[in-house]
Amino acid sequence: MNDDTPFLRNHWSMILSNTLRAVLVLAFILIINYASNSGTEKEGSAVLIYSAILAAGCVLVVAYSIIIWRKTKYYFMDDEIVVLRTTIFRSETRIQYERLASVNVQRDLVCRLLNTTKLSFNLNSSVNVARAEAYIVLKKDEAETLRNTLYDRMFKASHGSAVIPADVVINDVPDDETEGQHPRVNPLQEAEPLVDVSTFDIFLHSVFGMPTTLAVFGILMGVYSVLSFVYGGNTSLLAILIFVLEFIIPAIGTFMRYYGYRIVRVGDTVSISSGLISTRTDSFKLSKVNFVRIREPLMCRLMGRCILEAEVVGNANEKGMPLLCPLKDKKIALDLFATLLPEFGCDSEFETQSKTALAGIGMWMAIAFAFVALMAFGIKIEMPADLLIILNVSVVVLALGIIGWGVSAYRNRKFAMNDSIVLVVTGSFDKVYNYILIDKIQFANVRTTPLQRRRGDGRCSIHMLSAAGATMVRSGVFRADVLEKVSAETLARIRDGRYDFRKYQ
């Protein structure tokens, strides 16, 4: 690589995107400060000061973005990507094609207006956590051409002269453009979706897919604000704020994020695209999956539906686990699970929780009952007599909810294990099946309380690398000798050679 080596730069829309984000943050801060001075003698001068600060901030952001844009160069060599930045400090990032797991596509509002695309280069490593190792912004057609070329080089680096798998979708191009090369791979345009997801499915997912406790708490705050207005003549702003923050905004955000959801498989790579205003396409290799999670919030179970997710090491997605299937009929989700990741199946018989678990569950139920009683007593003093019926009904409902939580927490938590998979069922109202690949476990430990130790029971914590850097799944209370098999089997697979890190490259 020298001064004559061809290189690419980011499209200038990157400067606009960075400036808009900075302006929004600055404007929000200044509006809050201005509101605190509203109606005072300082109001007039505050407008001029804050306007000057906002203008100066915009100039600094634009200048900084232009410098970064000019001083960042991308070299796409035969065997690696080199990202060179020469500002005050010189940095050089090298990404080998054989280590490149995916090239993800992101298009925010600015990109869509200016017909550009942001490509993020992802190694699926534990280092990048929620950020890709590098990214570049190009015109949409240029980005698509570059992405196809990179996928071609990835296959060449990974397989050498090996034949590309038959189920990989490829684009035919003229022979004179591909002489002596593998055909370029297009993982999205020609593949058929694995699941038919409608807009109504996404709506149900956004409303009923959130944790039950979060949804119920938000809805209760909304009901409380309405009742306060109807019977008291005033509205609780705090209750409305909680309702909006805990229910409305998460539901709208989820809908906008997963609108137009589409999942396809190309060889050993899964690509997921979605988005209403800002679109995103995430890709990851199936060999990078740590564990599969089937979530069944209470309302989902009542509707016979569930949510299928996968935990992937360093998927460079700051919004959480890749969603393999939004809220759909349980049979459809399980069929997709069996099709994509059959090696994660576990048909072993479940271990049920030990009765020792009732001690811990009973303790938390007692704490919850005491909290409800104290809250009810405090509210009763200030509440008008004609509204006491509402308080009494609320206390009864909460008491039944606590009892239901205790019963569910004891009955739902289960444990199973075979030679390669640990299945841990957690939750109470919301039931979660965690299918964990033993080869991806970093470590597992079993802890016991004095009472559990006397009965030979314990709880197991299983730790893995994940998209968030690390994740942990904690089981219910089971026999300690059964839980200790997790660590024993992990070590045994390493000693006898059944664990092979090359399978997960």
C-alpha positions in Angstrom: 0.0 0.0 0.0 1.5 3.4 -1.1 0.3 6.8 -2.2 -0.7 5.5 -5.6 -3.0 2.7 -4.2 -6.7 3.4 -5.0 -8.9 4.2 -2.0 -12.4 5.3 -1.2 -13.8 8.0 1.1 -17.1 8.3 2.9 -19.9 10.0 1.1 -20.3 13.6 2.2 -23.7 12.7 3.7 -21.8 11.4 6.7 -21.0 15.0 7.6 -24.7 15.9 7.4 -25.7 12.9 9.6 -23.1 13.7 12.3 -24.1 17.4 12.3 -27.8 16.7 12.6 -27.3 14.3 15.5 -25.1 16.8 17.3 -27.5 19.7 16.6 -30.5 17.7 18.0 -28.5 16.9 21.2 -27.4 20.5 21.6 -30.8 21.9 20.9 -32.4 19.6 23.5 -29.9 20.7 26.2 -30.4 24.4 25.4 -34.2 24.1 25.3 -34.1 22.6 28.8 -31.8 25.4 30.0 -33.9 28.1 28.3 -37.1 26.7 29.9 -35.5 27.0 33.3 -35.0 30.8 32.7 -38.3 31.4 31.0 -40.3 34.2 32.6 -37.3 35.7 34.3 -35.3 38.9 33.6 -32.6 36.8 32.0 -35.0 35.4 29.3 -34.1 38.0 26.6 -30.3 37.6 27.0 -30.7 33.9 27.3 -32.1 33.6 23.8 -29.0 35.3 22.3 -26.6 33.3 24.4 -28.2 30.0 23.6 -28.4 30.8 19.9 -24.7 31.7 19.8 -23.8 28.5 21.6 -25.9 26.4 19.2 -24.3 28.2 16.1 -20.8 27.7 17.5 -21.5 24.1 18.3 -22.7 23.5 14.7 -19.6 25.1 13.3 -17.3 22.9 15.4 -19.2 19.7 14.6 -19.1 20.5 10.8 -15.4 21.3 11.0 -14.6 18.2 12.9 -16.7 16.0 10.6 -15.0 17.5 7.5 -11.5 16.8 8.9 -12.5 13.2 9.7 -14.0 12.8 6.3 -10.9 14.1 4.5 -8.4 12.2 6.7 -10.1 8.7 6.6 -9.3 6.5 3.7 -10.5 2.9 2.9 -8.2 0.5 1.0 -9.8 -2.7 -0.3 -6.8 -4.9 -0.9 -6.8 -8.5 -2.3 -6.8 -10.1 1.1 -7.9 -7.4 3.6 -9.6 -4.1 4.2 -7.4 -1.3 5.5 -9.0 1.8 7.2 -6.4 4.5 7.6 -7.1 7.7 9.6 -4.4 10.4 9.8 -5.6 13.2 12.1 -3.7 14.2 15.2 -3.3 10.6 16.0 -2.7 8.0 13.3 -4.8 4.9 13.4 -4.9 1.9 11.0 -7.5 -0.9 11.1 -6.9 -4.1 9.2 -9.7 -6.6 8.6 -8.9 -9.9 6.8 -11.5 -11.2 4.5 -11.3 -14.7 6.0 -12.2 -13.2 9.4 -15.0 -11.0 8.0 -18.3 -12.5 9.1 -20.7 -10.1 7.5 -21.2 -6.8 5.8 -24.3 -5.2 7.3 -26.4 -2.5 5.7 -27.8 0.6 7.5 -29.9 3.4 6.0 -31.1 6.2 8.3 -33.3 9.1 7.2 -30.4 11.1 5.7 -29.2 8.0 3.7 -32.6 7.4 2.3 -33.1 11.1 1.3 -29.7 11.2 -0.4 -29.8 7.6 -1.8 -26.7 6.5 0.2 -26.0 3.4 2.2 -23.8 2.7 5.3 -21.9 -0.6 5.2 -20.6 -1.9 8.5 -17.8 -4.5 8.5 -18.4 -7.1 11.3 -16.0 -9.8 12.6 -18.6 -11.2 15.0 -15.9 -10.9 17.7 -16.3 -10.3 21.4 -14.2 -7.1 21.1 -16.6 -5.0 19.0 -19.6 -5.8 21.3 -22.3 -3.5 19.9 -20.1 -1.7 17.3 -18.8 -2.9 14.0 -15.0 -2.8 13.5 -15.4 -0.3 10.7 -18.0 1.3 8.4 -18.2 3.2 5.1 -20.9 5.4 3.6 -21.3 5.3 -0.2 -23.9 5.9 -2.9 -26.5 3.1 -2.8 -25.5 1.4 -6.1 -21.8 1.7 -5.2 -22.4 0.2 -1.8 -24.3 -2.7 -3.3 -21.5 -3.4 -5.8 -18.8 -3.2 -3.1 -20.9 -5.5 -0.8 -21.2 -8.1 -3.6 -17.4 -7.9 -4.2 -16.6 -8.3 -0.5 -18.9 -11.4 -0.2 -17.0 -12.8 -3.2 -13.7 -12.2 -1.5 -15.0 -13.6 1.8 -15.9 -16.9 0.1 -12.6 -17.0 -1.8 -10.6 -16.4 1.5 -12.7 -18.9 3.4 -12.9 -21.7 0.9 -9.9 -21.2 -1.4 -10.7 -23.1 -4.6 -13.5 -25.0 -2.9 -16.9 -25.1 -4.6 -19.5 -22.7 -3.1 -22.3 -24.6 -1.5 -25.2 -25.4 -3.7 -27.8 -23.5 -1.5 -25.9 -20.2 -1.8 -27.7 -17.8 -4.1 -25.4 -16.2 -6.7 -25.8 -13.7 -9.4 -24.6 -14.6 -12.9 -22.5 -12.0 -14.6 -20.7 -12.0 -18.0 -17.7 -14.5 -18.2 -15.3 -11.7 -19.2 -16.0 -10.0 -15.8 -15.5 -13.2 -13.7 -12.8 -15.1 -15.5 -10.7 -16.9 -13.0 -12.9 -15.8 -10.1 -15.8 -17.1 -8.1 -19.2 -15.6 -9.1 -20.3 -12.8 -6.8 -22.6 -13.7 -4.0 -25.8 -11.7 -3.3 -27.3 -12.9 0.0 -30.5 -10.9 -0.1 -31.9 -9.9 -3.4 -32.8 -13.4 -4.8 -33.4 -15.4 -1.6 -37.0 -16.2 -0.5 -38.0 -15.2 3.1 -38.0 -18.0 5.6 -41.1 -16.6 7.4 -44.0 -14.6 6.0 -44.3 -11.6 8.5 -47.2 -9.2 8.0 -47.6 -5.7 9.3 -50.2 -7.0 11.8 -47.7 -9.5 13.1 -45.3 -6.6 13.8 -48.0 -4.6 15.5 -48.8 -7.6 17.8 -45.1 -8.0 18.5 -44.6 -4.3 19.4 -47.6 -4.3 21.8 -47.5 -7.8 23.3 -43.9 -8.8 22.8 -42.5 -6.6 25.7 -42.1 -8.1 29.2 -45.5 -8.4 31.0 -44.4 -6.5 34.1 -43.3 -3.6 32.0 -46.5 -3.5 29.9 -48.8 -3.9 32.9 -47.0 -1.2 34.9 -47.2 1.2 32.0 -50.9 0.4 31.3 -51.7 0.8 35.1 -50.1 4.3 35.0 -52.3 5.2 32.0 -55.5 3.9 33.7 -54.5 5.8 36.9 -54.1 9.1 35.1 -57.5 8.7 33.4 -59.2 7.9 36.7 -57.5 10.8 38.3 -58.9 13.1 35.6 -62.5 11.6 35.7 -62.9 11.5 39.5 -60.5 14.1 40.7 -60.6 16.7 37.9 -56.9 16.7 37.5 -54.4 14.5 35.6 -51.3 13.0 37.1 -48.5 14.2 34.9 -46.1 11.7 36.4 -48.4 8.8 35.7 -48.8 10.0 32.1 -45.1 10.3 31.7 -44.5 6.8 33.0 -47.2 5.4 30.7 -45.6 7.1 27.6 -42.0 6.2 28.5 -42.7 2.6 29.6 -45.4 1.6 27.1 -46.1 4.0 24.2 -42.6 4.9 23.2 -41.2 1.2 23.4 -44.2 0.0 21.4 -43.8 2.6 18.7 -40.0 2.1 18.6 -40.3 -1.6 18.2 -42.9 -1.2 15.4 -40.7 1.2 13.5 -37.6 -1.0 14.0 -39.2 -4.2 12.8 -41.6 -2.9 10.1 -41.0 -4.7 6.8 -39.2 -7.6 8.6 -37.5 -10.1 6.3 -35.3 -13.0 7.1 -33.4 -15.1 4.5 -30.7 -17.7 4.6 -27.8 -17.9 2.2 -25.5 -20.9 2.9 -24.4 -20.7 6.5 -25.3 -17.0 6.8 -28.6 -15.5 8.0 -29.6 -12.0 6.9 -32.3 -10.0 8.6 -33.6 -6.7 7.3 -36.3 -4.3 8.6 -37.1 -0.7 9.4 -39.7 2.0 8.6 -37.8 5.2 8.6 -34.2 3.9 9.2 -33.6 0.6 7.6 -31.0 -2.0 8.7 -29.8 -5.3 7.4 -27.9 -7.6 9.8 -26.0 -10.7 8.8 -24.3 -13.3 10.9 -23.0 -16.9 10.5 -25.0 -19.6 12.1 -21.7 -20.9 13.6 -21.6 -17.7 15.7 -24.8 -18.4 17.5 -24.3 -19.0 21.3 -27.8 -19.9 22.3 -31.3 -19.7 21.0 -34.0 -18.0 23.1 -37.8 -18.7 22.8 -39.7 -16.0 24.7 -43.3 -16.5 25.7 -44.7 -13.4 27.5 -48.0 -14.0 29.2 -50.2 -12.5 26.5 -48.2 -14.4 23.8 -48.9 -17.7 25.5 -52.6 -16.9 25.8 -52.6 -16.3 22.0 -50.6 -19.4 21.3 -47.6 -17.4 20.0 -44.0 -16.9 20.8 -40.8 -15.0 19.8 -37.6 -16.6 18.5 -34.3 -14.9 19.2 -30.6 -15.8 18.8 -27.6 -14.7 20.8 -24.7 -14.0 18.5 -21.2 -13.0 19.6 -20.5 -9.4 18.6 -23.4 -9.0 16.1 -22.6 -5.2 16.0 -26.3 -4.4 16.7 -26.7 -2.0 19.6 -30.4 -2.8 19.8 -30.0 -6.3 21.2 -30.3 -9.9 20.1 -31.1 -10.7 16.5 -34.8 -11.5 16.1 -35.2 -14.7 14.1 -39.0 -14.6 14.2 -41.3 -11.9 15.6 -44.5 -12.7 17.4 -45.9 -15.6 15.4 -47.8 -18.8 15.9 -45.7 -21.1 18.1 -45.6 -23.9 15.5 -44.2 -21.5 12.8 -41.5 -20.3 15.2 -40.5 -23.8 16.2 -40.4 -25.0 12.6 -38.1 -22.1 11.8 -36.0 -23.0 14.8 -35.7 -26.7 13.6 -34.8 -25.6 10.1 -32.2 -23.0 10.9 -30.5 -24.5 14.0 -31.4 -28.2 14.3 -28.2 -28.8 16.3 -29.7 -26.8 19.2 -32.5 -29.2 19.8 -32.8 -30.9 23.2 -35.2 -33.8 23.7 -33.9 -34.8 27.2 -36.4 -35.1 30.0 -36.9 -32.0 32.1 -35.8 -31.8 35.7 -38.4 -30.0 37.8 -37.6 -27.6 40.6 -36.8 -28.8 44.0 -39.3 -27.8 46.8 -36.4 -25.9 48.4 -37.2 -23.2 45.8 -40.4 -22.5 47.6 -38.4 -20.9 50.5 -36.9 -18.2 48.2 -40.1 -17.7 46.3 -42.0 -17.3 49.5 -39.6 -14.7 50.9 -40.0 -12.5 47.8 -43.8 -12.9 47.9 -43.7 -11.8 51.6 -41.7 -8.7 50.6 -44.1 -7.9 47.8 -47.2 -8.3 50.1 -45.6 -6.0 52.7 -44.8 -3.4 50.0 -48.4 -3.4 48.7 -49.8 -3.1 52.2 -47.6 -0.1 53.0 -48.4 1.6 49.7 -52.2 1.0 50.2 -52.0 2.4 53.8 -50.3 5.5 52.6 -52.7 6.1 49.7 -55.8 5.4 51.9 -54.9 8.4 54.2 -55.0 10.8 51.3 -57.8 9.2 49.2 -61.4 10.4 49.2 -63.8 7.9 50.8 -65.8 7.5 47.5 -62.6 6.2 45.8 -61.7 3.6 48.4 -63.4 0.9 46.4 -60.9 1.4 43.6 -58.0 1.1 46.1 -59.5 -2.1 47.6 -60.0 -3.7 44.1 -56.4 -2.7 43.2 -55.0 -4.3 46.4 -56.9 -7.6 45.6 -55.7 -7.6 42.0 -52.1 -7.0 43.1 -52.4 -9.8 45.8 -53.6 -12.2 43.2 -50.8 -11.2 40.9 -48.2 -11.9 43.6 -49.7 -15.3 44.2 -49.8 -16.0 40.5 -46.1 -14.9 40.2 -45.2 -17.4 43.0 -47.0 -20.3 41.4 -45.6 -19.5 37.9 -42.0 -19.0 39.3 -42.1 -22.5 40.8 -43.8 -24.4 38.0 -42.2 -22.8 34.9 -38.5 -23.1 35.8 -37.0 -26.3 34.4 -33.7 -27.8 33.4 -32.6 -30.3 30.8 -29.3 -31.3 29.2 -27.8 -33.6 26.6 -24.3 -34.1 25.1 -24.2 -30.7 23.4 -27.1 -28.5 24.6 -28.2 -27.1 28.0 -31.8 -26.1 28.1 -32.7 -23.7 30.9 -36.3 -22.6 31.3 -36.6 -19.4 33.3 -39.2 -16.8 34.1 -42.6 -16.7 35.8 -45.4 -14.9 34.0 -43.0 -14.6 31.0 -41.6 -18.0 30.1 -38.2 -18.2 28.4 -36.5 -21.2 26.9 -32.7 -20.9 26.7 -31.0 -23.4 24.4 -27.3 -23.0 25.2 -24.5 -24.6 23.2 -22.1 -26.2 25.6 -19.1 -25.4 23.4 -19.9 -21.7 23.8 -20.0 -21.7 27.6 -17.2 -19.7 29.2 -17.8 -21.0 32.7 -20.6 -22.2 34.9 -20.8 -22.2 38.6 -23.3 -23.6 41.2 -24.1 -21.6 44.2 -26.2 -22.7 47.2 -27.7 -21.1 50.3 -27.4 -22.8 53.7 -30.9 -24.3 53.3 -30.2 -25.5 49.7 -26.9 -27.0 50.8 -28.6 -29.1 53.5 -31.0 -30.5 50.9 -28.3 -31.0 48.2 -29.8 -28.3 45.9 -28.4 -25.2 44.2 -28.7 -22.7 41.3 -26.5 -22.7 38.3 -25.2 -19.5 36.5 -24.0 -20.1 32.9 -21.8 -17.4 31.4 -21.0 -16.8 27.7 -19.7 -14.2 25.3 -22.5 -12.4 23.7 -23.5 -9.4 21.6 -23.4 -7.3 24.9 -19.8 -8.5 25.7 -21.0 -11.2 28.1 -24.3 -12.7 29.2 -25.5 -15.0 31.9 -28.4 -17.3 32.3 -29.4 -18.4 35.9 -31.4 -21.5 36.5 -34.0 -22.2 39.1 -33.3 -24.5 42.1 -32.4 -28.1 41.2 -30.3 -30.9 42.6 -26.7 -29.6 42.8 -25.2 -32.8 41.3 -27.4 -32.4 38.2 -26.3 -28.7 37.7 -22.6 -29.6 38.2 -22.8 -31.7 35.1 -22.7 -28.5 33.0 -19.1 -27.7 34.0 -18.1 -31.3 33.9 -19.4 -31.8 30.4 -17.8 -28.6 29.2 -14.4 -29.7 30.4 -14.9 -33.2 29.1 -15.6 -32.0 25.6 -12.3 -30.1 25.6 -10.3 -33.0 27.0 -11.5 -35.7 24.6 -11.5 -33.5 21.5 -15.2 -33.2 20.8 -14.8 -29.4 21.1 -13.3 -28.0 17.9 -13.0 -24.2 17.7 -12.7 -24.4 13.9 -16.4 -25.1 13.7 -17.2 -21.7 15.0 -14.8 -19.6 12.8 
